[in-house]
């Protein structure tokens, strides 16, 4: 019976395999199955040790336990063990069982463990009969696909972007810094060039100033460009006139008001000596302008006649002026003495049109004429500071006066000219000078020559080729009538006579020339006056004269 059981088990189990898993290469792994009735139970050994142990068994050996297809444990008949006290190998259920059953179970369990293959990621040997479930024993973490998103890769990309952006920002900052440095260098160069050009244009560069007397100056006083007009203030109530030259030096960008005293000696149209005040009244604007050009060596472009009512309107149009007044001006309409003055003495006094006219024409009893002339100059500079610097606006102001101007000067020309002076006056590049005139009407030797040369540029004026030679005569004979006699002789000889005043009597006469071109004219003047040829010599001459004559006691007027 045991043989049949063993043989049947062998025959029945021969060639029987079951799938237990896959190896690391994906190939199926099988194990050999000895019998269909006995399957591997991982708890068999534990059961045998826990429940199959018989403390009364002989030999201290533990009988094996057989399982019946999951139906529960079967107590086999083991040799030396009879729970019912019987002998032999009797089956209590009516059959006999071979003693080799326990051995077969143990062999089957040992072979099952030995034939179990190693399976990656497998917790233990799987004795399942369901092969489909074993085939699906995969986990997603065992595989990685390229297209699957990876958090680490995103972090790397973000870091690369951050590094690239930071590098680009640094490069951009360097480029901006270089651009700013280049732009700053260009601006500084332009500012330096512009400043140097302005200093050169203004004649303020060292060694290039027009005020220097050296021969190294590039812009001499006479070579500078000037615009000059003459303004005559006519006092329609008190009578009299006041004259000033308005000078715009476009080379040095400086403006000047040159006050000309009425006592300046001029030569009339008929060659006779006259004063500035008489010339304004008798000769009119054209004759006076030409006489001033002759005496001062200037080139006056036009004449502006300004009557006191128009001056009053002009001050009102510009909105009053501020002047540092040097005296109180009484109110001409005051009926009692001791009343408040019309103009108070003090700094920054606001003057309306009426008070400005009163101040400009005021001359106190016993006061020098030049004091009143200076007040007129203050009012004119105050008007220029308040006048618009825009040529169009200044022209509109002049047109609003409704004044009949001299033909030599249009309202547009006058407005443009005054706008330029206004700009200089507002910038602090404007001043007022008094032309020094001696008692005899002639210019002071040094001070007068300086203003004529530096301000008016008179020394640069060259007489026309056909113009008559101007001769300044100073009487040092001690005989007053000799001046008039010399004047007549010179006029008859074709020369222009200039009054040179009187001087201390001297024995010999002298004829001076300063320009080599005038040496020949000086010789002709000496012959005309009957003076010896030895009296002609090089020396200083007035700015307005080509030849200067000093009549001594050796002068003998010719008989008529």
C-alpha positions as CSV (number, residue, x, y, z in Angstrom):
1,X,0.0,0.0,0.0
2,X,2.9,2.3,0.7
3,X,4.4,1.5,-2.5
4,X,1.3,2.3,-4.4
5,X,0.9,5.6,-2.6
6,X,4.5,6.5,-3.2
7,X,4.3,5.5,-6.8
8,X,1.1,7.1,-7.4
9,X,2.4,10.3,-5.9
10,X,5.4,10.1,-8.0
11,X,3.5,9.4,-11.1
12,X,1.0,12.0,-10.4
13,X,3.6,14.6,-9.5
14,X,6.1,13.9,-12.3
15,X,6.4,16.8,-14.7
16,X,4.2,19.1,-12.5
17,X,5.5,22.7,-12.3
18,X,3.9,25.9,-11.1
19,X,4.8,29.6,-11.8
20,X,6.2,31.3,-8.8
21,X,7.5,34.6,-10.3
22,X,10.0,36.3,-12.6
23,X,13.7,36.9,-12.3
24,X,15.5,40.3,-12.7
25,X,15.5,39.8,-16.5
26,X,11.7,39.2,-16.7
27,X,11.9,35.5,-17.3
28,X,9.4,33.2,-15.6
29,X,10.5,31.0,-12.7
30,X,8.9,27.7,-12.0
31,X,9.2,25.1,-9.2
32,X,8.6,21.4,-9.3
33,X,5.5,20.1,-7.5
34,X,5.8,16.6,-6.0
35,X,2.1,16.0,-5.1
36,X,-1.1,17.8,-5.8
37,X,-2.4,17.2,-2.3
38,X,0.5,18.8,-0.4
39,X,1.2,22.5,-1.0
40,X,3.7,24.7,0.6
41,X,2.5,26.3,3.8
42,X,4.8,28.9,5.3
43,X,3.2,28.2,8.7
44,X,3.6,24.4,8.5
45,X,6.9,24.3,10.4
46,X,5.5,26.7,12.9
47,X,2.4,24.5,13.3
48,X,4.5,21.5,13.6
49,X,6.5,23.1,16.2
50,X,3.6,24.6,18.1
51,X,0.8,22.1,17.6
52,X,2.4,18.8,16.5
53,X,4.7,18.4,19.5
54,X,3.9,15.6,21.8
55,X,5.6,15.7,25.1
56,X,4.9,12.0,25.6
57,X,6.5,11.0,22.3
58,X,9.3,8.4,22.6
59,X,12.7,9.3,21.6
60,X,12.0,13.0,22.1
61,X,11.2,13.2,18.4
62,X,8.4,15.4,17.0
63,X,6.0,13.7,14.6
64,X,5.3,15.5,11.3
65,X,2.0,16.8,10.5
66,X,0.3,16.2,7.2
67,X,-2.2,18.5,5.6
68,X,-5.2,17.6,3.6
69,X,-5.7,20.2,0.9
70,X,-6.5,22.8,3.4
71,X,-9.1,20.7,5.2
72,X,-7.1,20.7,8.5
73,X,-4.4,18.8,10.1
74,X,-4.4,14.9,10.0
75,X,-2.7,13.0,12.7
76,X,-0.8,10.2,10.9
77,X,0.2,7.0,12.5
78,X,3.7,7.3,13.5
79,X,5.9,4.5,14.6
80,X,6.0,4.1,18.4
81,X,3.0,6.3,18.9
82,X,-0.5,5.0,19.6
83,X,-2.9,7.4,21.2
84,X,-5.5,4.6,21.6
85,X,-3.1,2.1,23.2
86,X,-3.2,-0.2,20.1
87,X,-0.2,-1.7,18.5
88,X,0.8,-1.7,14.9
89,X,0.0,0.7,12.2
90,X,-3.7,0.8,12.6
91,X,-5.8,3.5,11.1
92,X,-8.5,4.5,13.5
93,X,-10.8,5.5,10.7
94,X,-10.7,2.1,9.1
95,X,-7.7,2.1,7.0
96,X,-4.0,1.7,7.3
97,X,-1.6,4.4,6.4
98,X,2.0,4.0,5.5
99,X,4.6,5.2,8.0
100,X,6.3,7.0,5.2
101,X,3.7,9.8,4.9
102,X,5.4,12.0,7.4
103,X,8.7,11.5,5.7
104,X,7.1,12.4,2.3
105,X,5.6,15.6,3.7
106,X,9.0,16.7,5.1
107,X,10.7,15.9,1.8
108,X,8.1,17.8,-0.1
109,X,8.5,20.9,2.1
110,X,12.3,20.8,1.9
111,X,12.2,20.4,-1.9
112,X,9.8,23.3,-2.2
113,X,12.1,25.6,-0.4
114,X,15.1,24.4,-2.3
115,X,13.4,24.9,-5.7
116,X,12.1,28.3,-5.0
117,X,13.9,30.9,-7.2
118,X,15.1,34.3,-6.1
119,X,12.6,37.0,-7.3
120,X,13.6,40.7,-7.2
121,X,11.3,42.9,-5.1
122,X,9.6,39.8,-3.7
123,X,8.9,39.6,-0.1
124,X,9.1,35.7,0.1
125,X,8.2,32.6,-1.8
126,X,4.8,32.8,-3.2
127,X,2.9,29.6,-3.4
128,X,-0.1,30.9,-5.3
129,X,-1.6,28.9,-8.1
130,X,-3.0,32.1,-9.7
131,X,-0.3,32.9,-12.3
132,X,-2.1,35.9,-13.6
133,X,-1.7,37.7,-10.3
134,X,2.0,36.8,-10.2
135,X,2.4,38.2,-13.7
136,X,1.0,41.5,-12.5
137,X,3.5,41.7,-9.6
138,X,5.0,45.0,-10.9
139,X,5.5,48.4,-9.3
140,X,5.8,51.7,-11.0
141,X,8.9,52.7,-9.0
142,X,10.7,49.9,-10.8
143,X,10.6,51.8,-14.1
144,X,11.6,55.4,-15.0
145,X,10.6,57.0,-18.2
146,X,12.4,60.0,-19.8
147,X,9.2,61.9,-20.5
148,X,8.0,61.7,-16.9
149,X,8.5,65.1,-15.0
150,X,11.2,65.2,-12.4
151,X,11.2,67.7,-9.6
152,X,14.9,67.7,-9.5
153,X,15.2,68.5,-13.2
154,X,12.8,71.5,-12.7
155,X,15.0,72.8,-9.8
156,X,18.1,72.5,-12.1
157,X,16.3,74.4,-14.8
158,X,15.3,77.1,-12.4
159,X,18.8,77.4,-11.1
160,X,20.2,77.7,-14.6
161,X,17.7,80.4,-15.5
162,X,18.5,82.3,-12.3
163,X,22.3,82.1,-13.0
164,X,21.7,83.2,-16.6
165,X,19.5,86.1,-15.6
166,X,21.9,87.2,-13.0
167,X,24.8,87.1,-15.5
168,X,22.7,89.1,-18.0
169,X,21.8,91.7,-15.4
170,X,25.5,92.1,-14.5
171,X,26.4,92.5,-18.2
172,X,23.5,95.0,-18.7
173,X,24.7,97.0,-15.6
174,X,28.2,97.1,-17.0
175,X,26.9,98.3,-20.4
176,X,24.8,101.0,-18.8
177,X,27.8,102.1,-16.6
178,X,30.0,102.4,-19.7
179,X,27.3,104.3,-21.6
180,X,26.9,106.7,-18.7
181,X,30.6,107.3,-18.4
182,X,30.9,108.0,-22.1
183,X,27.9,110.4,-22.0
184,X,29.3,112.2,-19.0
185,X,32.7,112.6,-20.7
186,X,31.0,114.0,-23.8
187,X,28.9,116.4,-21.7
188,X,32.0,117.6,-19.8
189,X,33.9,118.1,-23.0
190,X,31.1,120.1,-24.5
191,X,30.7,122.2,-21.4
192,X,34.5,122.9,-21.3
193,X,34.5,123.8,-25.0
194,X,31.4,126.0,-24.6
195,X,32.9,127.7,-21.6
196,X,36.2,128.4,-23.4
197,X,34.3,129.6,-26.4
198,X,32.2,132.0,-24.3
199,X,35.3,133.3,-22.5
200,X,37.0,133.8,-25.9
201,X,33.9,135.5,-27.3
202,X,33.6,137.7,-24.2
203,X,37.3,138.5,-24.3
204,X,37.9,137.1,-20.8
205,X,40.5,134.5,-21.6
206,X,44.0,135.3,-20.1
207,X,46.1,137.1,-22.7
208,X,43.1,137.8,-25.0
209,X,41.4,140.6,-23.0
210,X,40.6,143.7,-24.9
211,X,41.5,145.9,-22.0
212,X,45.2,145.1,-22.2
213,X,47.6,147.5,-23.7
214,X,50.0,144.9,-24.9
215,X,50.5,144.1,-28.5
216,X,49.7,140.4,-27.9
217,X,46.0,140.9,-27.6
218,X,44.0,139.1,-30.3
219,X,40.9,141.2,-30.0
220,X,41.9,144.8,-29.8
221,X,39.4,147.5,-28.6
222,X,39.1,148.9,-32.1
223,X,38.5,145.5,-33.7
224,X,35.5,144.8,-31.5
225,X,32.0,145.1,-32.9
226,X,29.7,147.7,-31.3
227,X,26.2,149.0,-31.9
228,X,25.8,152.6,-30.8
229,X,22.8,154.9,-30.9
230,X,22.5,158.4,-29.3
231,X,19.5,159.3,-27.2
232,X,18.5,162.9,-26.5
233,X,16.1,163.6,-23.6
234,X,14.1,166.8,-24.2
235,X,12.6,168.4,-21.2
236,X,9.4,169.8,-22.5
237,X,8.6,171.8,-19.3
238,X,11.9,173.0,-17.9
239,X,13.8,173.2,-21.2
240,X,17.2,171.8,-22.0
241,X,18.4,168.5,-23.3
242,X,20.4,165.5,-22.0
243,X,22.5,163.3,-24.2
244,X,23.7,159.7,-23.8
245,X,25.3,157.1,-26.0
246,X,23.9,153.6,-25.7
247,X,26.6,151.0,-26.5
248,X,26.2,147.3,-27.1
249,X,29.6,145.6,-27.5
250,X,28.6,142.4,-29.3
251,X,32.1,141.1,-29.0
252,X,32.6,141.2,-25.3
253,X,28.8,141.0,-24.5
254,X,28.9,144.1,-22.4
255,X,26.6,147.2,-22.5
256,X,27.4,150.8,-21.5
257,X,25.6,154.1,-21.2
258,X,28.1,156.9,-22.0
259,X,26.8,160.2,-20.6
260,X,27.9,163.1,-22.8
261,X,28.0,166.5,-21.2
262,X,26.3,169.4,-23.0
263,X,29.6,171.4,-22.8
264,X,31.4,169.0,-25.2
265,X,32.9,171.1,-28.1
266,X,31.8,170.1,-31.5
267,X,32.3,171.5,-35.0
268,X,29.2,172.7,-36.8
269,X,28.3,172.2,-40.4
270,X,29.9,175.4,-41.3
271,X,33.1,174.5,-39.6
272,X,32.5,176.8,-36.6
273,X,33.0,175.5,-33.0
274,X,29.8,174.9,-31.1
275,X,28.7,172.9,-28.1
276,X,26.6,169.7,-27.9
277,X,23.6,171.5,-26.4
278,X,23.7,174.1,-29.2
279,X,24.2,171.4,-31.9
280,X,21.1,169.5,-30.7
281,X,19.0,172.7,-30.9
282,X,20.4,174.1,-34.1
283,X,21.8,171.3,-36.2
284,X,19.2,168.6,-35.5
285,X,19.7,164.9,-35.2
286,X,21.7,164.3,-38.3
287,X,24.2,167.2,-37.8
288,X,24.7,166.3,-34.1
289,X,25.3,162.7,-34.9
290,X,27.9,163.5,-37.5
291,X,29.6,166.0,-35.2
292,X,29.8,163.4,-32.5
293,X,31.3,160.9,-34.9
294,X,33.9,163.4,-35.8
295,X,34.9,164.3,-32.3
296,X,34.7,160.8,-30.8
297,X,35.7,158.7,-33.8
298,X,32.6,156.6,-33.4
299,X,30.0,155.2,-35.9
300,X,26.6,156.0,-34.5
301,X,23.8,154.1,-36.2
302,X,20.8,156.1,-35.2
303,X,19.3,158.9,-33.1
304,X,16.5,158.4,-30.5
305,X,14.7,161.6,-29.5
306,X,12.9,161.0,-26.2
307,X,10.7,163.7,-24.9
308,X,9.8,163.7,-21.2
309,X,6.2,162.7,-21.8
310,X,7.3,159.6,-23.7
311,X,9.8,158.8,-20.9
312,X,7.0,158.9,-18.4
313,X,4.8,156.6,-20.6
314,X,7.8,154.2,-21.1
315,X,8.4,153.8,-17.3
316,X,4.7,153.2,-16.8
317,X,4.6,150.6,-19.5
318,X,7.5,148.6,-18.1
319,X,5.8,148.6,-14.6
320,X,7.8,151.2,-12.6
321,X,11.6,151.1,-12.0
322,X,13.9,150.8,-8.9
323,X,16.7,153.4,-8.5
324,X,19.1,154.3,-5.8
325,X,18.3,158.0,-5.6
326,X,21.0,160.4,-4.3
327,X,18.8,163.3,-3.4
328,X,15.2,164.3,-2.4
329,X,13.3,165.8,-5.3
330,X,10.6,168.3,-4.3
331,X,7.1,168.1,-5.7
332,X,6.8,170.9,-8.3
333,X,3.1,171.1,-7.6
334,X,3.6,171.8,-3.9
335,X,2.2,175.1,-2.8
336,X,3.9,175.3,0.6
337,X,7.5,174.7,1.6
338,X,8.2,171.8,3.9
339,X,5.8,169.4,2.2
340,X,6.9,165.8,1.5
341,X,9.2,165.5,-1.5
342,X,8.1,163.8,-4.6
343,X,11.1,161.5,-4.6
344,X,12.8,160.4,-1.5
345,X,16.5,159.8,-1.2
346,X,17.5,156.1,-0.6
347,X,18.2,152.8,-2.1
348,X,15.8,150.8,-4.2
349,X,13.4,153.6,-4.5
350,X,10.4,152.7,-6.7
351,X,9.7,155.3,-9.3
352,X,6.6,155.7,-11.4
353,X,6.6,157.5,-14.7
354,X,6.0,160.9,-13.2
355,X,8.6,160.5,-10.4
356,X,11.1,159.0,-12.8
357,X,10.9,162.1,-15.1
358,X,11.2,164.4,-12.1
359,X,14.3,162.6,-10.9
360,X,15.9,162.4,-14.3
361,X,15.5,166.1,-15.0
362,X,16.2,167.4,-11.4
363,X,19.1,169.8,-10.9
364,X,19.4,171.6,-7.6
365,X,20.4,175.3,-7.6
366,X,24.2,175.6,-7.8
367,X,24.6,171.9,-8.7
368,X,26.9,170.8,-11.5
369,X,25.2,169.8,-14.8
370,X,26.8,166.4,-14.6
371,X,24.8,165.6,-11.4
372,X,21.6,165.8,-13.4
373,X,23.1,163.9,-16.3
374,X,24.0,161.0,-13.9
375,X,20.4,160.8,-12.7
376,X,19.2,160.6,-16.3
377,X,21.7,157.7,-16.7
378,X,20.2,155.9,-13.6
379,X,16.7,156.2,-15.0
380,X,17.8,154.8,-18.4
381,X,19.5,151.8,-16.8
382,X,16.5,151.2,-14.6
383,X,14.2,151.2,-17.7
384,X,16.5,148.7,-19.4
385,X,16.4,146.3,-16.5
386,X,12.6,146.3,-16.6
387,X,12.2,146.2,-20.4
388,X,11.5,142.8,-22.0
389,X,14.6,140.9,-23.3
390,X,12.4,139.5,-26.1
391,X,12.9,141.6,-29.3
392,X,9.3,141.2,-30.4
393,X,7.9,142.3,-26.9
394,X,10.3,145.2,-26.7
395,X,9.3,146.3,-30.2
396,X,5.7,146.2,-29.1
397,X,6.5,148.4,-26.2
398,X,8.2,151.0,-28.4
399,X,5.2,150.9,-30.8
400,X,2.8,151.4,-28.0
401,X,4.5,154.8,-27.2
402,X,3.2,156.0,-30.6
403,X,6.3,158.1,-30.9
404,X,7.5,159.6,-34.2
405,X,11.1,158.4,-34.5
406,X,14.0,159.7,-36.4
407,X,14.3,158.3,-40.0
408,X,17.6,156.8,-39.1
409,X,16.0,154.4,-36.6
410,X,12.8,152.3,-37.1
411,X,10.7,151.0,-34.2
412,X,11.8,147.4,-34.9
413,X,15.5,148.4,-34.9
414,X,15.1,150.3,-31.7
415,X,13.1,147.5,-30.0
416,X,15.6,144.9,-31.0
417,X,18.5,147.0,-29.9
418,X,16.9,147.8,-26.5
419,X,16.1,144.1,-25.9
420,X,19.8,143.2,-26.3
421,X,20.8,145.9,-23.8
422,X,18.0,144.7,-21.4
423,X,19.4,141.2,-21.4
424,X,22.9,142.6,-20.5
425,X,21.4,144.9,-17.8
426,X,19.6,142.0,-16.2
427,X,22.7,139.8,-16.3
428,X,24.9,142.4,-14.5
429,X,26.9,143.2,-17.7
430,X,25.9,146.8,-17.9
431,X,27.4,150.0,-16.6
432,X,27.2,153.8,-16.9
433,X,30.2,156.0,-17.6
434,X,30.5,159.8,-17.7
435,X,32.6,161.1,-20.6
436,X,35.1,163.5,-18.9
437,X,35.0,167.0,-20.5
438,X,37.2,169.9,-19.5
439,X,36.0,173.4,-18.9
440,X,36.9,174.4,-22.4
441,X,34.8,171.6,-23.9
442,X,37.6,169.3,-24.8
443,X,38.1,165.8,-23.6
444,X,40.4,165.1,-20.7
445,X,43.6,163.7,-22.0
446,X,43.8,160.4,-20.3
447,X,40.4,159.6,-18.9
448,X,38.5,160.8,-22.0
449,X,40.9,158.9,-24.3
450,X,40.4,155.7,-22.3
451,X,36.6,155.8,-22.6
452,X,36.7,156.7,-26.3
453,X,39.2,153.9,-27.0
454,X,37.9,151.1,-24.8
455,X,34.2,151.8,-24.7
456,X,33.5,153.5,-28.0
457,X,36.4,152.1,-30.0
458,X,37.3,155.6,-31.3
459,X,40.9,154.9,-31.9
460,X,40.0,152.2,-34.5
461,X,38.1,154.6,-36.7
462,X,40.1,155.4,-39.9
463,X,39.1,158.5,-41.8
464,X,37.9,158.1,-45.3
465,X,40.4,158.6,-48.0
466,X,38.7,161.8,-49.1
467,X,37.9,163.0,-45.6
468,X,39.4,166.2,-44.4
469,X,42.2,166.0,-41.8
470,X,41.0,166.9,-38.4
471,X,43.2,169.3,-36.4
472,X,43.0,170.0,-32.7
473,X,44.3,173.4,-31.8
474,X,45.3,174.4,-28.3
475,X,46.1,178.0,-27.6
476,X,49.3,178.6,-25.6
477,X,50.2,182.0,-27.0
478,X,48.5,184.0,-24.2
479,X,46.3,185.8,-26.8
480,X,42.7,184.6,-26.9
481,X,42.0,185.7,-30.4
482,X,44.7,183.6,-31.9
483,X,42.5,180.5,-31.6
484,X,39.8,182.0,-33.9
485,X,42.5,183.2,-36.4
486,X,44.0,179.8,-36.6
487,X,40.6,178.2,-37.1
488,X,39.9,180.4,-40.1
489,X,43.2,179.6,-41.7
490,X,42.8,175.9,-41.2
491,X,39.2,175.9,-42.6
492,X,40.4,177.8,-45.6
493,X,43.1,175.2,-46.1
494,X,40.6,172.4,-46.2
495,X,41.2,171.0,-42.7
496,X,38.6,170.3,-40.0
497,X,39.1,172.4,-36.9
498,X,38.7,171.0,-33.4
499,X,38.8,173.2,-30.3
500,X,41.6,172.1,-28.0
501,X,41.2,174.7,-25.3
502,X,43.9,176.9,-23.8
503,X,47.1,176.1,-22.0
504,X,49.9,177.8,-20.1
505,X,51.9,180.1,-22.4
506,X,54.9,178.6,-24.0
507,X,57.6,180.0,-26.3
508,X,57.5,177.6,-29.3
509,X,54.8,175.9,-31.2
510,X,54.5,172.2,-31.8
511,X,52.6,170.0,-34.4
512,X,52.1,166.4,-33.2
513,X,51.2,163.3,-35.1
514,X,50.7,159.8,-33.7
515,X,50.0,157.7,-36.8
516,X,52.6,157.5,-39.5
517,X,49.9,158.0,-42.1
518,X,49.2,161.5,-40.5
519,X,52.9,162.6,-40.6
520,X,52.5,164.2,-44.1
521,X,49.2,165.9,-43.0
522,X,51.1,167.3,-40.0
523,X,53.7,168.8,-42.3
524,X,50.9,170.5,-44.4
525,X,49.2,171.9,-41.2
526,X,52.5,173.4,-40.1
527,X,52.9,175.1,-43.5
528,X,49.3,176.3,-43.5
529,X,49.8,178.0,-40.0
530,X,53.2,179.4,-41.0
531,X,55.1,177.3,-38.5
532,X,58.7,176.0,-39.1
533,X,59.2,172.4,-40.4
534,X,61.1,171.6,-37.2
535,X,58.0,172.0,-35.1
536,X,56.5,168.8,-36.6
537,X,57.2,165.8,-34.3
538,X,55.7,162.6,-33.2
539,X,53.6,162.7,-30.1
540,X,50.2,162.1,-28.5
541,X,47.0,163.4,-30.2
542,X,43.4,163.5,-29.0
543,X,41.3,160.5,-30.0
544,X,39.2,162.5,-32.3
545,X,42.0,164.3,-34.1
546,X,44.6,163.3,-36.7
547,X,46.9,166.1,-35.9
548,X,47.3,168.2,-32.6
549,X,48.7,171.7,-32.7
550,X,49.9,173.7,-29.7
551,X,50.3,177.4,-30.6
552,X,53.2,179.1,-28.9
553,X,54.3,182.7,-28.7
554,X,56.3,182.2,-31.9
555,X,53.0,181.9,-33.8
556,X,52.3,184.8,-36.1
557,X,48.8,185.0,-37.6
558,X,48.7,185.8,-41.2
559,X,47.4,189.3,-42.2
560,X,44.1,189.5,-43.9
